[in-house]
Amino acid sequence: MFDQKTRRALFLIAFGVCLYAAMMHLDVVLGALSAAVDIFFPVLLGLGFAFVLNVPVSGMERLLHRAVGLVPEGRRPGEGAITMASIVLVLIAIAGVAVLGVTMLVPELIASARTVAPLLAERLPEIEESLVANGVDVEKLAQFFQGAGASSATAAAGSGAQGLLNLGLGSIASSVFAAARSTVSVLSSSVFAFVIAVYVLASKRTLGRQVNRVMDAHLAPGHAARIRHVASLATDTYSKFLSGQCLEACILGTLIFLAFSLFRLPYAGLIGFLTALFAFVPYVGAFASCAIGAFLTLLASPEHAPLCVIVYLAVQFIENQFIYPHVVGSSVGLSALWTLIAALVGGKLFGIVGIVFFIPIVAVLYELFRQWTNARLAEREARGGAAAR
């Protein structure tokens, strides 16, 4: 048999050959990866759902354990029932919040649309004058939209067989079929992913023991310990991040609603809800909700628009300076600079989802790099002390 150095050299040579072959046939490799992702997409989505839902489910388990006097550690009779009860209660709570949000938001949106549309039509002359004053050719802009509408009307015109042929029924039918197939595929994948997430959450302790046994059997003790450390750090960081952001959104939305109601500003409920919703998107969300609130206030009552911006910024300042540090704190352990960089990079790579979820990922990487740096410095100091002796 080969010794350790020979095996390592052979492994590096084989890895280099495989890497060269993959780079020379990159399109084949990417196609294979895409096909694998498509096949296992419901499983991956279900694992993602389970990872997200595990935060509230674990919190509900702790509450139920305290209520019935069980200790979370260890396997005891009735613990599986508590896990299932926690999953059911969390799902009921999520459904209840969704229904409550819809019942509160839809009437507000309908009322806002009924008031904003006439106001927007009333302000159109002022908007047109402002565009002309800023050098915009309003006539060309109107001709452009009229041309687009005319082309759509012309495409829809015609009667009888010729008109149907002009519409291109084959293309329309294929588009409708493709859209229906895509919708059914997304819905079926979401349903399967949700079922997988429930099964994973219900058997998470059993799966955890199985994964630990596999790692202990096939990995070196040091490698298995590092994997457990990274997994624990990621779970803890994401749990703090999600809990902190939910609490931050509720507090900030409530404060905006109360402040706008106190100063009798329009659309207090709608702007408060949008503020709570956009609070999950760091930095960008605050500016977006403030801009939307100022625009709606400008349409409804132009003289109150400056007051709207002042009140919004004042509430944001008070919440960030006096409430957030005590209630939420540094939930992910990142400074404002690194949080902003993580949001920018995540948004560039994955859009809104990247802005939200890239922050805890960067926080985990930052903590691992900090621990690795401290360990290297400690080793260097230890070597220096040994050399001095």
C-alpha positions, -999 to 999 in steps of 0.1 A, spaced: 0 0 0 11 36 -5 22 58 23 4 90 33 26 113 12 21 92 -19 -16 90 -14 -18 128 -10 3 133 -42 -19 109 -61 -50 126 -49 -36 161 -59 -28 147 -94 -62 132 -98 -79 163 -86 -58 184 -111 -67 161 -140 -104 162 -131 -103 200 -127 -86 204 -161 -112 181 -177 -141 201 -161 -126 234 -173 -122 221 -208 -158 210 -209 -174 237 -187 -207 238 -206 -212 200 -200 -204 204 -163 -228 234 -160 -255 215 -178 -251 185 -155 -252 208 -124 -283 226 -137 -300 192 -144 -291 180 -109 -304 212 -93 -337 209 -113 -341 173 -101 -334 180 -65 -349 215 -64 -379 205 -42 -355 188 -17 -332 218 -16 -362 242 -12 -376 220 15 -343 221 34 -343 259 30 -379 261 44 -369 238 73 -338 259 81 -360 291 82 -389 275 101 -365 259 126 -360 292 144 -396 298 155 -402 260 159 -372 258 183 -385 288 202 -420 273 205 -404 240 217 -386 258 245 -419 274 256 -437 241 256 -409 224 274 -411 250 302 -448 247 303 -448 209 308 -416 208 328 -394 189 304 -358 196 297 -349 200 260 -318 179 262 -321 142 258 -349 120 244 -379 117 267 -414 104 263 -437 130 248 -408 150 232 -419 140 197 -454 152 204 -441 185 216 -421 189 184 -452 182 163 -473 206 185 -446 233 180 -447 228 142 -485 230 141 -486 261 164 -459 279 143 -478 271 110 -510 283 125 -493 315 138 -478 322 104 -511 316 86 -529 339 112 -504 367 107 -507 364 69 -545 365 71 -544 394 95 -520 413 73 -542 407 42 -574 418 60 -557 449 73 -538 457 41 -563 451 14 -589 476 26 -562 502 31 -548 496 -3 -582 499 -19 -589 531 -1 -555 544 -9 -560 536 -46 -593 553 -47 -579 585 -33 -545 584 -50 -558 579 -85 -580 611 -86 -552 630 -69 -527 618 -95 -550 628 -123 -555 662 -106 -518 667 -103 -510 657 -139 -509 693 -152 -484 702 -125 -463 671 -133 -463 680 -170 -452 716 -162 -424 703 -141 -413 679 -168 -413 707 -194 -394 730 -170 -367 703 -167 -363 699 -205 -384 668 -211 -402 667 -244 -437 658 -233 -451 655 -268 -426 629 -278 -433 610 -246 -470 611 -253 -465 600 -289 -443 571 -277 -471 558 -253 -498 564 -279 -477 545 -305 -474 516 -281 -511 516 -274 -519 518 -311 -496 489 -320 -513 468 -293 -547 478 -306 -536 470 -342 -524 436 -332 -557 429 -315 -577 442 -344 -593 421 -371 -623 398 -374 -629 363 -386 -602 339 -397 -578 365 -408 -579 383 -375 -573 351 -357 -544 343 -379 -529 378 -373 -530 371 -336 -510 340 -341 -531 315 -322 -503 289 -322 -479 313 -305 -505 324 -280 -515 288 -272 -479 277 -267 -473 307 -244 -504 300 -223 -494 263 -221 -458 272 -211 -471 296 -184 -496 271 -171 -470 243 -170 -445 266 -152 -471 276 -127 -481 240 -120 -444 231 -117 -437 259 -92 -468 250 -71 -461 213 -71 -424 220 -61 -435 243 -33 -460 217 -20 -434 189 -20 -408 213 -4 -433 222 23 -440 186 30 -403 178 31 -397 207 55 -423 194 79 -408 159 78 -373 174 84 -385 195 113 -404 166 128 -374 142 127 -346 168 131 -331 151 162 -330 117 145 -315 132 113 -289 151 135 -278 119 152 -275 101 118 -254 129 103 -232 129 134 -227 91 131 -218 94 94 -193 122 101 -177 103 130 -174 72 109 -159 87 77 -142 119 88 -112 127 111 -123 139 145 -109 174 139 -127 178 106 -160 166 121 -156 190 150 -150 219 126 -181 210 106 -202 209 138 -188 242 149 -196 259 116 -231 244 115 -238 256 151 -224 290 144 -245 294 112 -277 282 130 -271 306 160 -263 336 137 -293 331 115 -316 326 145 -304 359 161 -307 377 127 -342 365 120 -354 371 155 -339 406 156 -352 416 122 -388 404 131 -388 424 163 -372 454 146 -399 453 119 -428 452 144 -414 479 166 -405 503 137 -438 498 119 -458 504 151 -438 536 159 -443 549 124 -480 543 126 -483 560 160 -462 590 149 -481 595 117 -514 592 135 -503 617 161 -493 643 135 -524 635 115 -505 625 84 -523 606 57 -518 568 51 -505 561 86 -516 524 85 -503 518 50 -469 535 55 -465 517 89 -471 484 72 -447 491 44 -421 503 69 -424 470 88 -422 451 55 -392 470 42 -374 467 75 -363 432 65 -341 448 38 -313 467 57 -305 503 47 -323 501 13 -357 493 30 -357 525 51 -350 548 22 -376 530 0 -404 531 26 -396 568 34 -397 577 -4 -430 559 -8 -445 576 22 -433 610 11 -447 604 -24 -482 594 -11 -482 623 13 -472 646 -16 -502 635 -36 -527 637 -8 -514 668 10 -484 685 -5 -479 709 24 -474 679 48 -447 662 27 -418 679 45 -434 670 78 -438 634 67 -400 631 59 -390 648 91 -413 626 113 -401 595 95 -364 603 99 -369 613 135 -386 580 143 -359 561 125 -332 579 144 -349 573 178 -355 537 170 -319 531 158 -302 549 186 -323 540 217 -344 510 210 -326 487 185 -294 484 205 -312 473 237 -339 451 221 -320 436 192 -284 446 198 -257 435 174 -278 405 163 -252 391 138 -221 407 153 -213 428 122 -204 465 122 -225 489 101 -198 490 74 -196 452 70 -234 450 71 -237 476 43 -210 458 22 -228 425 27 -262 440 17 -246 456 -14 -228 424 -25 -258 402 -18 -281 425 -37 -258 425 -67 -256 387 -67 -291 376 -57 -314 407 -56 -337 413 -27 -332 378 -13 -294 383 -14 -297 416 5 -316 399 33 -298 366 36 -263 375 27 -258 394 60 -259 364 82 -237 345 57 -211 373 59 -214 373 97 -206 336 98 -176 341 76 -165 371 96 -167 352 129 -148 322 114 -121 345 101 -118 362 134 -115 329 153 -89 317 128 -69 350 132 -70 348 170 -58 312 169 -29 321 146 -19 350 168 -21 328 199 1 302 183 26 329 172 27 343 208 32 308 222 61 302 198 77 335 207 74 328 244 89 293 240 118 308 220 124 334 246 127 308 273 
